[in-house]
C-alpha cells in the first residue's frame, strides 16, 4: 500500500510523492518543513538516505518514507 503525503498548496511536490521518483533537496525540505540547509547537513552526515548523481543529491521517495517511519 502506498502512503500519500499531501502538502497543501504544493501540487508539483504532491505529484512527485505519489510516484517512486527521486526527490531534490528542496522537495525534501518542503515536505519535512525544514530549511534546505538542514537537509544538506543530514545528507552530508548520511543521516538521510541519499544518492549522488555527479554533483547532484537525490533521495528516493520510498527511502524517505522508510526513514520517517
N, C-alpha and C positions, 0 to 999 in steps of 0.2 A: 504494500500500500504506500503510495506516495504522499508525503506530507506537503501541505500547501502553506506557504509563508507570505500572505498578502502584506504588502506595505502600502498603506493608504496614500493615494496620490502619486504613486510611482509605478505606472503601468509597465514601463520598459523593464524595470527591475523585477516586477511580478512575473513577467513572461519568461525571464531568464530562470527564475526559481522554479518554474513549472517544468522545466526541462532539465536534462542531466548535462548541462554545459559547464564550461569553466568560467568562473567569475573573476572580475578585476578587483583590485584592492578597493577601488572606490565603491563598487557594488556591495562588497562585503561590509565595508564601513557603514554604508547607508542602511543595510539590513540590521546590523548589530547596533546601530545608533551610537557609534563611537567615532572619534576622529580618525582620519586616514593614517595619521602618524602612529596611532595605537595598533592598527592592523600591520603596518610595516614593521614595527617593533616585534610583534608576535611572530611574523614570518621570519624575521632575522634570527630569532632565538628558536625557531621551529616549534613554537607553541601551537601554531595553527598548521594544519596540513597544507603544504604549498608545493607548487610545481613551478619551475623556472623554464621559460621558453626564451632563450637568449637572455636579454636584459629585462624581460617582462615577467611579472609574477602573476600566477593564476591559481585559483583554488576551485576544486571541483565542488559543485553544489552538494552532492551526496556526502562528500567527506566533511564539509562544513556542518551539515545537519548531524552527522555522527559525532562530531566534535562537541556540538552544542548539547547533545543528549548525554 
